[in-house]
C-alpha cells in the first residue's frame, strides 16, 4: 500500500521517478559530513531576527513574559537589559495606562536601565495582583508602637481604656511608601519600613502631654516642607473650655523629631468643638466647620470660605471630606456637595479675587456617614483643554432601603474657545495668563443623582482611598475554612479610572469614570463573637499607598501591620 503524496503533487513532482528526484538533490562533498551541513543551516524563529527587530517584538509583550524570555538564552538576557526596551515598556504599559510610577521623578531620562526595569516590574505586578480574581499580599510586616510593659506573652485585652490604641495610620507623600505615621492619643511617631526588610524602625516621634490629638493629615504636596497638619485640644480655665491649636509640622529625621513651622490657637466652648482637619495641600490648609482656609506660610489668620461655606441645615451636616481641585474647593458634607471658589492671597496674607467666582451647593437624597474624593492626575495637555479634573465622590449612605456606597461623578467642561472668551469680561488678564476660562461659569457638570449604587452590609466602614484611584473599605463576612465557619473583617478593594471617550460624528469628546469592584477580599482578620456583637473591632484604622501597593492596618491593641501587594 502506497502512502499519498499530496504535498509533492501540489508542486508537480508526483509524476517524477525516484532516480530523477535524487538528481535534484545537490551533491555533498565527501570531506563534509551530513551533520555539519545540518548544523550550518540558517537559524529560524526569534533567534534569526536582528537585535533592533527583536527589541521591537519584545516591547509588545508583557513584563512577566520579558522576564521569562530573559531566562532562555544569553542573547535574550542581554537584549532584555537594553535601556530602550524598559523605557518603552514603562511608557506604554504603565504611563499610557494611567498607572502610577513608583518613586517617580520629573525626568525619566535620567534613570538607568535597571532603575526603569525595577519601576516597570513593580507597577505591573501591583496592578495585576490588585485586579486579579484573588489578590493576595506578598509580604507582611508587623510591629508594636510601644514595647510590651508586662513580661507575660499574653496580648493586652481589647477595651476602650487600652493604653496605646492607634487612632490613625498614614503614609506621608514623597517617601515611596517606606514611611508610616502612627497617631495615638497624645503621641505621633514616624516609622521606616523598608521593602526588603522585615522590621520597622522608629525614626521620629513627638509627645503632646495633657493634650488630645483630634486629627492629623499629611500634605498632598511631596515637595512642601510642611509634612503634617495637626489639630489638638486641651482643657483650660474654669468652667472648662477647650483650647484648640492647629500646627504645621516638618519631619526632622536627623534629630528624630517633628518641628513646628506655624501654630494657630483657637478658643471655643466645649459644646462647639471644631471637627478634625480636612486636608493640607501645599501652603493651604482646610480646617473647621464652617470651612476655613489657612495660608500658613503667609499669614496666621483664618479665612472663612464665604457664607455658602456655613450652610445652615436642620439636620447634622458635618464635613466628611474636602479636596482642592484646580481653582475650587470641593467639600463633601453629610447632606450636601459644595463647590467653592478659592481666593488668592497676596504677600501680606490678605485674600484677593481668584481666577473663578463660581460656587454651587448640591443636595443629596440621604445623609452619608463617610465619604472619599477621588481625583486622578491628568496630563498637561488635558489640563490645558479642560477647566476641571474628573472627580468621583463615594459616599457611604444609610437609608430606609439599606446600606450602600453611592458614586457621584463631576465631569470637567472643555476650555472655551478664544473667540468666546474674548467676549466675556475678565479682570486682571495680565495676572492670570492667556487661559480662556469663564470665571462665572461652572467648570464642571454637577451630578443630579448617583451614577452607581453598590449594596453593602451594615458592618461596612473605614473608607480609604489612595492618590491614584485605588481604594478599599472594611466589612464583616462569614468565611468557611474546611468544616468551620467564622466571622472575619475583610478589606474589599476597588479602583476608579477616568478616561477620555472620543466623540462620534456630532457628539463631543467626553470624560468617563468607571468603578471596578474587587469581590474577593484583599485581607481578612478573624474576629470574635464579642467584637461582632459590640461592633468594637480589633482593627481601628487603615491607610492605602496605591503608588507602591502598600496597606497599613492599625489595631486597638497597639499593633501595626504592613501588607505589600507588589
Protein Blocks (a to p, Z undefined) as FASTA:
>chain_A
ZZddfklmmnopmmpcfklmmmmpccddfkbcfklmmmmpccehjllpcfklmmmmmmmp
cfklmmmmmmmpmklmmmmmcfklmmmmmmmmmmmnopacehiafblmlpcfklmmmmmm
mmmmmmmmmmmmbdcdfbdcdddfbdcfbfbfbdcdddfkbfbbcfbdcddehilopacc
dddfkbccdddddfkbcbdcdfbdcddehiacfbdcddfblkbmblbdcdddddedjddd
dddddddddddfknopacdfbdcdddddfklcccddfbdehjaccedjddddddfklpcc
dcdebjklmccdfbdcddfbdcdehjaccdddfkbccddddddddfkopacddfbfcdcd
dddfbdcfbdcdddddddfklmmmpcbdcdddddddddfkbccdddddddddddddfklm
mmpccehklmnopadcdfkbcfbdcdfbdfbdcdddfkbghiacdfkopacdddddddde
hjaccdddddddddddddddddehjbccdddddddddfbafbdcdddfklmmnopafblb
dcddfknopacdddfkopacdddfZZ
